[in-house]
Amino acid sequence: MKKYRCTVCEWIYDPAIGDPDAGIAPGTPFESLPDDWSCPLCGVGKDMFEEETE
């Protein structure tokens, strides 16, 4: 699964980890995050994330 990076604060959403503090289980792809999910570090929405290229 692809990782996504916040373009504001550089936080990485890793689907293997999820976002446990927001109730997002490990294994949840970025595309399946709720529309109202936001970056746990800076609070911006999903539209401010871009796919990580390795």
C-alpha distance matrix in Angstrom:
0.0 3.8 6.7 9.8 13.4 16.5 19.1 21.9 21.4 18.4 16.6 12.9 10.7 8.3 6.5 7.7 11.0 11.3 14.7 17.3 20.2 19.3 18.7 14.9 13.8 11.2 8.3 8.9 6.5 8.6 10.3 11.6 13.3 17.1 18.8 20.9 18.3 19.2 18.3 19.7 21.4 23.1 22.8 21.8 19.9 16.5 18.3 18.7 15.1 13.8 10.6 10.7 12.0 12.5
3.8 0.0 3.8 6.6 10.1 13.4 15.6 18.7 18.4 15.3 14.1 10.5 8.9 7.5 7.2 9.4 11.9 11.8 14.7 17.8 20.2 19.3 19.4 15.6 15.4 13.0 10.8 10.5 7.5 7.7 9.7 12.0 13.1 16.7 17.9 19.9 17.2 17.5 16.3 18.1 19.4 20.7 20.7 19.3 17.6 14.2 15.6 15.7 11.9 10.2 6.9 7.1 8.7 10.0
6.7 3.8 0.0 3.8 6.8 10.2 12.8 15.5 14.9 11.8 10.3 6.7 5.6 4.9 6.5 8.9 10.2 10.2 12.5 15.8 17.8 17.2 17.9 14.5 14.7 12.5 11.3 10.9 8.5 7.6 10.6 12.8 12.6 16.2 17.2 18.5 15.5 15.1 13.3 15.0 15.9 17.4 17.7 16.6 15.5 12.6 14.3 13.5 9.8 8.6 6.1 5.4 8.3 9.4
9.8 6.6 3.8 0.0 3.8 6.8 9.3 12.1 12.0 9.3 8.4 5.6 5.1 6.9 8.7 11.7 12.2 11.3 12.5 16.2 17.5 16.5 17.9 14.7 15.9 14.4 13.7 12.2 9.7 7.3 10.0 12.6 11.7 14.8 15.1 16.2 13.4 12.5 10.7 13.1 13.7 14.6 14.8 13.2 12.3 9.5 10.8 9.8 6.0 5.4 4.4 5.0 8.7 10.9
13.4 10.1 6.8 3.8 0.0 3.8 6.1 8.8 8.5 5.6 5.7 4.4 6.2 8.9 11.6 14.2 13.9 13.2 13.5 17.2 17.8 17.1 19.2 16.5 18.1 16.8 16.7 15.3 13.2 10.5 13.2 15.6 14.1 16.7 16.5 16.9 14.1 12.1 9.6 12.0 11.6 12.1 13.1 11.6 11.7 9.9 10.8 8.5 5.3 5.4 6.3 5.9 9.4 11.4
16.5 13.4 10.2 6.8 3.8 0.0 3.8 5.4 5.8 4.8 5.2 6.3 7.9 11.3 13.9 16.7 15.7 14.4 13.7 17.4 17.1 16.2 18.9 16.8 19.1 18.4 18.7 16.9 15.1 11.9 14.3 16.4 14.2 16.0 15.3 15.1 12.5 9.8 7.2 10.0 9.2 8.8 9.8 8.1 9.0 8.3 9.0 6.0 4.4 6.6 9.0 9.4 12.8 15.0
19.1 15.6 12.8 9.3 6.1 3.8 0.0 3.8 6.0 5.7 8.1 9.5 11.5 14.7 17.3 20.1 19.4 18.2 17.5 21.1 20.7 19.8 22.5 20.5 22.8 22.1 22.2 20.3 18.2 14.8 16.7 19.2 17.2 18.7 17.4 17.3 15.3 12.5 10.3 13.2 11.7 10.4 11.7 9.3 10.5 10.1 9.4 5.8 5.6 6.9 9.9 10.4 13.1 15.6
21.9 18.7 15.5 12.1 8.8 5.4 3.8 0.0 3.8 6.0 8.2 10.9 13.0 16.5 19.1 21.8 20.5 19.1 17.8 21.0 20.0 19.2 22.4 21.0 23.6 23.3 24.0 22.0 20.4 16.9 19.0 21.1 18.5 19.5 18.1 17.1 15.3 11.9 9.5 11.9 9.7 7.6 9.5 7.8 10.3 11.3 10.9 7.2 8.3 10.4 13.5 13.8 16.6 18.7
21.4 18.4 14.9 12.0 8.5 5.8 6.0 3.8 0.0 3.8 5.6 9.1 11.7 14.9 18.0 20.1 18.4 17.6 16.1 19.1 18.0 17.9 21.2 19.9 22.3 21.7 22.8 21.3 20.2 17.1 19.8 21.5 18.8 20.1 19.4 18.2 15.7 12.2 8.9 10.2 7.4 6.5 9.5 9.2 12.0 12.8 13.5 9.9 9.9 12.0 14.3 13.7 16.6 18.1
18.4 15.3 11.8 9.3 5.6 4.8 5.7 6.0 3.8 0.0 3.8 6.3 9.6 12.3 15.7 17.6 16.4 16.1 15.3 18.6 18.3 18.3 21.1 19.2 21.1 20.0 20.7 19.6 18.2 15.4 18.3 20.3 18.1 20.1 19.7 19.2 16.3 13.3 9.9 11.3 9.2 9.5 12.0 11.4 13.2 13.0 13.7 10.3 8.9 10.0 11.6 10.3 13.1 14.3
16.6 14.1 10.3 8.4 5.7 5.2 8.1 8.2 5.6 3.8 0.0 3.8 6.7 9.5 12.8 14.6 13.0 12.5 11.6 14.8 14.6 14.8 17.5 15.7 17.5 16.5 17.7 16.6 15.8 13.3 16.6 18.0 15.6 17.7 18.0 17.3 14.0 11.2 7.6 8.3 6.9 8.5 10.6 10.8 12.3 12.0 13.8 11.0 9.1 10.8 11.9 10.8 14.0 15.0
12.9 10.5 6.7 5.6 4.4 6.3 9.5 10.9 9.1 6.3 3.8 0.0 3.8 6.1 9.5 11.3 10.3 10.3 10.5 13.9 14.6 14.8 16.7 14.3 15.5 13.9 14.5 13.8 12.7 10.8 14.3 15.8 14.0 16.8 17.5 17.4 14.0 12.2 9.1 10.0 9.8 11.7 13.1 12.8 13.3 11.8 13.9 11.7 8.8 9.6 9.5 8.2 11.5 12.3
10.7 8.9 5.6 5.1 6.2 7.9 11.5 13.0 11.7 9.6 6.7 3.8 0.0 3.8 6.3 8.9 8.0 7.0 7.7 11.4 12.7 12.2 13.7 10.8 12.0 10.7 11.2 10.1 9.3 7.5 11.2 12.2 10.5 13.6 14.8 15.0 11.5 10.6 8.4 9.5 10.7 12.7 12.9 12.7 12.3 10.3 13.0 11.9 8.8 9.9 9.5 9.3 12.8 13.9
8.3 7.5 4.9 6.9 8.9 11.3 14.7 16.5 14.9 12.3 9.5 6.1 3.8 0.0 3.8 5.4 5.5 6.0 8.3 11.3 13.6 13.6 14.1 11.0 10.9 8.6 8.7 8.9 8.4 8.2 11.9 12.7 11.8 15.3 17.1 17.8 14.2 13.9 12.0 12.4 13.8 16.2 16.5 16.5 15.8 13.5 16.2 15.4 12.0 12.3 10.7 9.8 12.7 13.0
6.5 7.2 6.5 8.7 11.6 13.9 17.3 19.1 18.0 15.7 12.8 9.5 6.3 3.8 0.0 3.8 5.3 4.8 8.2 10.8 13.7 13.2 12.7 9.1 8.5 6.0 5.2 5.3 5.3 6.6 9.9 10.0 9.9 13.6 15.9 17.0 13.8 14.5 13.5 14.0 16.1 18.4 18.0 17.9 16.5 13.8 16.7 16.8 13.5 13.8 12.0 12.0 14.6 15.2
7.7 9.4 8.9 11.7 14.2 16.7 20.1 21.8 20.1 17.6 14.6 11.3 8.9 5.4 3.8 0.0 3.8 5.9 9.5 11.0 14.4 14.7 13.8 10.6 8.7 5.1 4.9 7.3 8.4 10.4 13.5 13.2 13.2 16.8 19.4 20.3 16.9 17.6 16.2 16.1 18.0 20.7 20.7 21.0 19.9 17.5 20.4 20.2 16.9 17.0 14.8 14.1 16.2 15.9
11.0 11.9 10.2 12.2 13.9 15.7 19.4 20.5 18.4 16.4 13.0 10.3 8.0 5.5 5.3 3.8 0.0 3.8 6.5 7.7 10.9 11.8 11.3 8.8 7.4 4.6 6.8 8.3 10.1 11.2 14.6 13.9 13.0 16.1 18.8 19.0 15.4 15.7 14.1 13.2 15.2 18.3 18.4 19.3 18.7 16.9 20.1 19.6 16.6 17.5 16.1 15.3 17.9 17.7
11.3 11.8 10.2 11.3 13.2 14.4 18.2 19.1 17.6 16.1 12.5 10.3 7.0 6.0 4.8 5.9 3.8 0.0 3.8 6.0 9.0 8.8 8.4 5.3 5.3 4.3 6.4 6.0 8.1 8.7 12.0 10.8 9.4 12.3 15.1 15.3 11.8 12.6 11.7 11.1 13.8 16.5 15.9 16.7 15.7 13.9 17.4 17.4 14.8 16.1 15.3 15.3 18.4 19.0
14.7 14.7 12.5 12.5 13.5 13.7 17.5 17.8 16.1 15.3 11.6 10.5 7.7 8.3 8.2 9.5 6.5 3.8 0.0 3.8 5.6 5.5 6.4 4.7 6.6 7.4 10.0 8.9 10.9 10.4 13.5 12.3 9.7 11.7 14.3 13.5 9.9 10.2 9.4 8.0 11.1 13.8 13.1 14.5 14.0 13.2 16.9 16.6 14.7 16.8 16.8 16.9 20.4 21.1
17.3 17.8 15.8 16.2 17.2 17.4 21.1 21.0 19.1 18.6 14.8 13.9 11.4 11.3 10.8 11.0 7.7 6.0 3.8 0.0 3.8 5.3 4.9 5.2 6.1 7.6 11.1 10.6 13.5 13.7 16.5 14.6 12.2 13.7 16.7 15.6 12.3 13.0 12.4 10.2 13.2 16.3 15.5 17.5 17.1 16.6 20.4 20.2 18.4 20.6 20.5 20.5 23.8 24.2
20.2 20.2 17.8 17.5 17.8 17.1 20.7 20.0 18.0 18.3 14.6 14.6 12.7 13.6 13.7 14.4 10.9 9.0 5.6 3.8 0.0 3.8 5.6 7.4 9.5 11.3 14.6 13.6 16.1 15.5 18.2 16.4 13.4 14.1 16.5 14.6 11.5 11.6 11.2 8.3 11.3 14.1 13.2 15.9 16.0 16.4 20.1 19.7 18.6 21.3 21.8 21.9 25.4 26.1
19.3 19.3 17.2 16.5 17.1 16.2 19.8 19.2 17.9 18.3 14.8 14.8 12.2 13.6 13.2 14.7 11.8 8.8 5.5 5.3 3.8 0.0 3.8 5.6 8.8 11.4 14.0 12.1 14.3 13.4 15.6 13.6 10.3 10.5 12.9 11.0 8.2 9.1 9.8 8.0 11.7 13.7 11.9 14.0 13.5 13.8 17.6 17.7 16.9 19.8 20.5 21.3 24.9 26.1
18.7 19.4 17.9 17.9 19.2 18.9 22.5 22.4 21.2 21.1 17.5 16.7 13.7 14.1 12.7 13.8 11.3 8.4 6.4 4.9 5.6 3.8 0.0 3.8 6.2 9.5 12.1 10.5 13.5 13.6 15.5 12.8 10.3 10.7 13.9 12.8 10.3 12.1 13.1 11.5 15.2 17.4 15.5 17.3 16.2 15.9 19.7 20.3 19.1 21.6 21.7 22.6 26.0 27.0
14.9 15.6 14.5 14.7 16.5 16.8 20.5 21.0 19.9 19.2 15.7 14.3 10.8 11.0 9.1 10.6 8.8 5.3 4.7 5.2 7.4 5.6 3.8 0.0 3.8 6.7 8.7 6.8 9.7 10.1 12.2 9.7 7.6 9.2 12.6 12.3 9.4 11.4 12.1 11.4 14.9 17.1 15.4 16.5 15.0 13.9 17.6 18.3 16.6 18.7 18.4 19.3 22.7 23.7
13.8 15.4 14.7 15.9 18.1 19.1 22.8 23.6 22.3 21.1 17.5 15.5 12.0 10.9 8.5 8.7 7.4 5.3 6.6 6.1 9.5 8.8 6.2 3.8 0.0 3.8 6.2 6.0 9.6 11.3 13.4 10.9 10.0 12.1 15.7 15.9 13.1 15.0 15.2 14.4 17.6 20.2 18.9 19.9 18.4 16.8 20.5 21.1 18.9 20.4 19.5 20.0 23.0 23.6
11.2 13.0 12.5 14.4 16.8 18.4 22.1 23.3 21.7 20.0 16.5 13.9 10.7 8.6 6.0 5.1 4.6 4.3 7.4 7.6 11.3 11.4 9.5 6.7 3.8 0.0 3.8 5.6 8.7 10.9 13.5 11.8 11.5 14.4 17.7 18.2 15.1 16.4 15.9 15.2 18.0 20.8 20.0 20.8 19.5 17.5 20.9 21.2 18.4 19.4 17.9 17.9 20.5 20.7
8.3 10.8 11.3 13.7 16.7 18.7 22.2 24.0 22.8 20.7 17.7 14.5 11.2 8.7 5.2 4.9 6.8 6.4 10.0 11.1 14.6 14.0 12.1 8.7 6.2 3.8 0.0 3.8 6.3 9.4 11.5 10.1 10.9 14.3 17.4 18.7 15.9 17.5 17.3 17.3 20.0 22.4 21.6 21.7 19.9 17.3 20.4 21.0 18.0 18.4 16.4 16.7 19.0 19.3
8.9 10.5 10.9 12.2 15.3 16.9 20.3 22.0 21.3 19.6 16.6 13.8 10.1 8.9 5.3 7.3 8.3 6.0 8.9 10.6 13.6 12.1 10.5 6.8 6.0 5.6 3.8 0.0 3.8 6.5 8.3 6.4 7.2 10.5 13.6 15.1 12.5 14.6 14.9 15.5 18.4 20.4 19.0 18.9 16.7 14.1 17.2 18.3 15.6 16.4 15.0 16.0 18.8 19.8
6.5 7.5 8.5 9.7 13.2 15.1 18.2 20.4 20.2 18.2 15.8 12.7 9.3 8.4 5.3 8.4 10.1 8.1 10.9 13.5 16.1 14.3 13.5 9.7 9.6 8.7 6.3 3.8 0.0 3.8 5.4 5.4 7.0 10.7 12.9 15.0 12.7 14.4 14.6 16.0 18.6 20.1 18.8 18.0 15.6 12.4 14.9 16.1 13.2 13.4 11.7 13.2 15.8 17.3
8.6 7.7 7.6 7.3 10.5 11.9 14.8 16.9 17.1 15.4 13.3 10.8 7.5 8.2 6.6 10.4 11.2 8.7 10.4 13.7 15.5 13.4 13.6 10.1 11.3 10.9 9.4 6.5 3.8 0.0 3.8 5.4 5.4 9.0 10.4 12.4 10.1 11.4 11.6 13.7 16.1 17.1 15.7 14.5 12.0 8.6 11.2 12.4 9.6 10.2 9.4 11.5 14.6 16.6
10.3 9.7 10.6 10.0 13.2 14.3 16.7 19.0 19.8 18.3 16.6 14.3 11.2 11.9 9.9 13.5 14.6 12.0 13.5 16.5 18.2 15.6 15.5 12.2 13.4 13.5 11.5 8.3 5.4 3.8 0.0 3.8 5.7 8.4 9.3 12.3 11.0 12.9 14.1 16.5 19.0 19.5 17.6 15.9 12.7 9.2 11.1 13.3 11.1 11.5 10.9 13.7 16.4 18.8
11.6 12.0 12.8 12.6 15.6 16.4 19.2 21.1 21.5 20.3 18.0 15.8 12.2 12.7 10.0 13.2 13.9 10.8 12.3 14.6 16.4 13.6 12.8 9.7 10.9 11.8 10.1 6.4 5.4 5.4 3.8 0.0 3.8 6.4 8.6 11.3 10.2 12.9 14.5 16.3 19.4 20.2 18.0 16.9 13.7 10.8 13.4 15.7 13.8 14.8 14.2 16.7 19.5 21.6
13.3 13.1 12.6 11.7 14.1 14.2 17.2 18.5 18.8 18.1 15.6 14.0 10.5 11.8 9.9 13.2 13.0 9.4 9.7 12.2 13.4 10.3 10.3 7.6 10.0 11.5 10.9 7.2 7.0 5.4 5.7 3.8 0.0 3.8 6.4 8.2 6.5 9.3 11.1 12.8 16.0 16.7 14.4 13.7 10.7 8.4 11.7 13.6 12.1 14.0 14.2 16.5 19.8 21.9
17.1 16.7 16.2 14.8 16.7 16.0 18.7 19.5 20.1 20.1 17.7 16.8 13.6 15.3 13.6 16.8 16.1 12.3 11.7 13.7 14.1 10.5 10.7 9.2 12.1 14.4 14.3 10.5 10.7 9.0 8.4 6.4 3.8 0.0 3.8 5.4 5.3 8.9 11.9 13.5 16.8 17.0 14.0 13.4 10.2 9.0 11.9 14.3 13.8 16.2 17.1 19.6 23.0 25.3
18.8 17.9 17.2 15.1 16.5 15.3 17.4 18.1 19.4 19.7 18.0 17.5 14.8 17.1 15.9 19.4 18.8 15.1 14.3 16.7 16.5 12.9 13.9 12.6 15.7 17.7 17.4 13.6 12.9 10.4 9.3 8.6 6.4 3.8 0.0 3.8 5.6 8.5 11.8 14.1 17.0 16.4 13.1 11.7 8.1 7.3 9.4 12.3 12.6 15.2 16.8 19.6 23.0 25.7
20.9 19.9 18.5 16.2 16.9 15.1 17.3 17.1 18.2 19.2 17.3 17.4 15.0 17.8 17.0 20.3 19.0 15.3 13.5 15.6 14.6 11.0 12.8 12.3 15.9 18.2 18.7 15.1 15.0 12.4 12.3 11.3 8.2 5.4 3.8 0.0 3.8 6.4 10.1 12.0 14.9 14.1 10.5 9.9 7.1 7.9 10.4 12.5 13.4 16.6 18.5 21.0 24.6 27.1
18.3 17.2 15.5 13.4 14.1 12.5 15.3 15.3 15.7 16.3 14.0 14.0 11.5 14.2 13.8 16.9 15.4 11.8 9.9 12.3 11.5 8.2 10.3 9.4 13.1 15.1 15.9 12.5 12.7 10.1 11.0 10.2 6.5 5.3 5.6 3.8 0.0 3.8 7.1 8.7 11.9 11.9 8.8 8.7 6.4 6.7 10.2 11.4 11.5 14.7 16.3 18.4 22.1 24.3
19.2 17.5 15.1 12.5 12.1 9.8 12.5 11.9 12.2 13.3 11.2 12.2 10.6 13.9 14.5 17.6 15.7 12.6 10.2 13.0 11.6 9.1 12.1 11.4 15.0 16.4 17.5 14.6 14.4 11.4 12.9 12.9 9.3 8.9 8.5 6.4 3.8 0.0 3.8 6.1 8.6 8.2 5.2 5.3 4.5 6.1 9.3 9.3 9.8 13.4 15.6 17.2 20.9 23.1
18.3 16.3 13.3 10.7 9.6 7.2 10.3 9.5 8.9 9.9 7.6 9.1 8.4 12.0 13.5 16.2 14.1 11.7 9.4 12.4 11.2 9.8 13.1 12.1 15.2 15.9 17.3 14.9 14.6 11.6 14.1 14.5 11.1 11.9 11.8 10.1 7.1 3.8 0.0 3.8 5.4 5.7 4.6 5.4 6.3 7.4 10.3 8.9 8.7 12.2 14.2 15.1 18.8 20.7
19.7 18.1 15.0 13.1 12.0 10.0 13.2 11.9 10.2 11.3 8.3 10.0 9.5 12.4 14.0 16.1 13.2 11.1 8.0 10.2 8.3 8.0 11.5 11.4 14.4 15.2 17.3 15.5 16.0 13.7 16.5 16.3 12.8 13.5 14.1 12.0 8.7 6.1 3.8 0.0 3.8 6.0 5.8 8.4 9.8 11.0 14.0 12.6 12.2 15.5 17.0 17.4 21.0 22.3
21.4 19.4 15.9 13.7 11.6 9.2 11.7 9.7 7.4 9.2 6.9 9.8 10.7 13.8 16.1 18.0 15.2 13.8 11.1 13.2 11.3 11.7 15.2 14.9 17.6 18.0 20.0 18.4 18.6 16.1 19.0 19.4 16.0 16.8 17.0 14.9 11.9 8.6 5.4 3.8 0.0 3.8 6.0 8.6 11.1 12.6 15.0 12.6 12.5 15.5 17.4 17.2 20.7 21.8
23.1 20.7 17.4 14.6 12.1 8.8 10.4 7.6 6.5 9.5 8.5 11.7 12.7 16.2 18.4 20.7 18.3 16.5 13.8 16.3 14.1 13.7 17.4 17.1 20.2 20.8 22.4 20.4 20.1 17.1 19.5 20.2 16.7 17.0 16.4 14.1 11.9 8.2 5.7 6.0 3.8 0.0 3.8 5.9 9.3 11.6 13.3 10.7 11.7 15.1 17.6 17.9 21.4 23.0
22.8 20.7 17.7 14.8 13.1 9.8 11.7 9.5 9.5 12.0 10.6 13.1 12.9 16.5 18.0 20.7 18.4 15.9 13.1 15.5 13.2 11.9 15.5 15.4 18.9 20.0 21.6 19.0 18.8 15.7 17.6 18.0 14.4 14.0 13.1 10.5 8.8 5.2 4.6 5.8 6.0 3.8 0.0 3.8 6.6 9.6 11.5 10.0 11.4 15.1 17.8 18.8 22.4 24.4
21.8 19.3 16.6 13.2 11.6 8.1 9.3 7.8 9.2 11.4 10.8 12.8 12.7 16.5 17.9 21.0 19.3 16.7 14.5 17.5 15.9 14.0 17.3 16.5 19.9 20.8 21.7 18.9 18.0 14.5 15.9 16.9 13.7 13.4 11.7 9.9 8.7 5.3 5.4 8.4 8.6 5.9 3.8 0.0 3.8 6.9 8.0 6.5 8.7 12.4 15.5 17.0 20.5 23.0
19.9 17.6 15.5 12.3 11.7 9.0 10.5 10.3 12.0 13.2 12.3 13.3 12.3 15.8 16.5 19.9 18.7 15.7 14.0 17.1 16.0 13.5 16.2 15.0 18.4 19.5 19.9 16.7 15.6 12.0 12.7 13.7 10.7 10.2 8.1 7.1 6.4 4.5 6.3 9.8 11.1 9.3 6.6 3.8 0.0 3.8 5.4 5.8 7.7 11.3 14.2 16.4 20.0 22.7
16.5 14.2 12.6 9.5 9.9 8.3 10.1 11.3 12.8 13.0 12.0 11.8 10.3 13.5 13.8 17.5 16.9 13.9 13.2 16.6 16.4 13.8 15.9 13.9 16.8 17.5 17.3 14.1 12.4 8.6 9.2 10.8 8.4 9.0 7.3 7.9 6.7 6.1 7.4 11.0 12.6 11.6 9.6 6.9 3.8 0.0 3.8 5.3 5.6 8.7 11.1 13.7 17.2 20.0
18.3 15.6 14.3 10.8 10.8 9.0 9.4 10.9 13.5 13.7 13.8 13.9 13.0 16.2 16.7 20.4 20.1 17.4 16.9 20.4 20.1 17.6 19.7 17.6 20.5 20.9 20.4 17.2 14.9 11.2 11.1 13.4 11.7 11.9 9.4 10.4 10.2 9.3 10.3 14.0 15.0 13.3 11.5 8.0 5.4 3.8 0.0 3.8 5.5 8.0 11.0 14.0 17.1 20.3
18.7 15.7 13.5 9.8 8.5 6.0 5.8 7.2 9.9 10.3 11.0 11.7 11.9 15.4 16.8 20.2 19.6 17.4 16.6 20.2 19.7 17.7 20.3 18.3 21.1 21.2 21.0 18.3 16.1 12.4 13.3 15.7 13.6 14.3 12.3 12.5 11.4 9.3 8.9 12.6 12.6 10.7 10.0 6.5 5.8 5.3 3.8 0.0 3.8 6.8 10.4 12.6 15.7 18.7
15.1 11.9 9.8 6.0 5.3 4.4 5.6 8.3 9.9 8.9 9.1 8.8 8.8 12.0 13.5 16.9 16.6 14.8 14.7 18.4 18.6 16.9 19.1 16.6 18.9 18.4 18.0 15.6 13.2 9.6 11.1 13.8 12.1 13.8 12.6 13.4 11.5 9.8 8.7 12.2 12.5 11.7 11.4 8.7 7.7 5.6 5.5 3.8 0.0 3.8 6.9 9.0 12.4 15.3
13.8 10.2 8.6 5.4 5.4 6.6 6.9 10.4 12.0 10.0 10.8 9.6 9.9 12.3 13.8 17.0 17.5 16.1 16.8 20.6 21.3 19.8 21.6 18.7 20.4 19.4 18.4 16.4 13.4 10.2 11.5 14.8 14.0 16.2 15.2 16.6 14.7 13.4 12.2 15.5 15.5 15.1 15.1 12.4 11.3 8.7 8.0 6.8 3.8 0.0 3.8 6.3 9.1 12.5
10.6 6.9 6.1 4.4 6.3 9.0 9.9 13.5 14.3 11.6 11.9 9.5 9.5 10.7 12.0 14.8 16.1 15.3 16.8 20.5 21.8 20.5 21.7 18.4 19.5 17.9 16.4 15.0 11.7 9.4 10.9 14.2 14.2 17.1 16.8 18.5 16.3 15.6 14.2 17.0 17.4 17.6 17.8 15.5 14.2 11.1 11.0 10.4 6.9 3.8 0.0 3.8 6.4 9.6
10.7 7.1 5.4 5.0 5.9 9.4 10.4 13.8 13.7 10.3 10.8 8.2 9.3 9.8 12.0 14.1 15.3 15.3 16.9 20.5 21.9 21.3 22.6 19.3 20.0 17.9 16.7 16.0 13.2 11.5 13.7 16.7 16.5 19.6 19.6 21.0 18.4 17.2 15.1 17.4 17.2 17.9 18.8 17.0 16.4 13.7 14.0 12.6 9.0 6.3 3.8 0.0 3.8 6.3
12.0 8.7 8.3 8.7 9.4 12.8 13.1 16.6 16.6 13.1 14.0 11.5 12.8 12.7 14.6 16.2 17.9 18.4 20.4 23.8 25.4 24.9 26.0 22.7 23.0 20.5 19.0 18.8 15.8 14.6 16.4 19.5 19.8 23.0 23.0 24.6 22.1 20.9 18.8 21.0 20.7 21.4 22.4 20.5 20.0 17.2 17.1 15.7 12.4 9.1 6.4 3.8 0.0 3.8
12.5 10.0 9.4 10.9 11.4 15.0 15.6 18.7 18.1 14.3 15.0 12.3 13.9 13.0 15.2 15.9 17.7 19.0 21.1 24.2 26.1 26.1 27.0 23.7 23.6 20.7 19.3 19.8 17.3 16.6 18.8 21.6 21.9 25.3 25.7 27.1 24.3 23.1 20.7 22.3 21.8 23.0 24.4 23.0 22.7 20.0 20.3 18.7 15.3 12.5 9.6 6.3 3.8 0.0
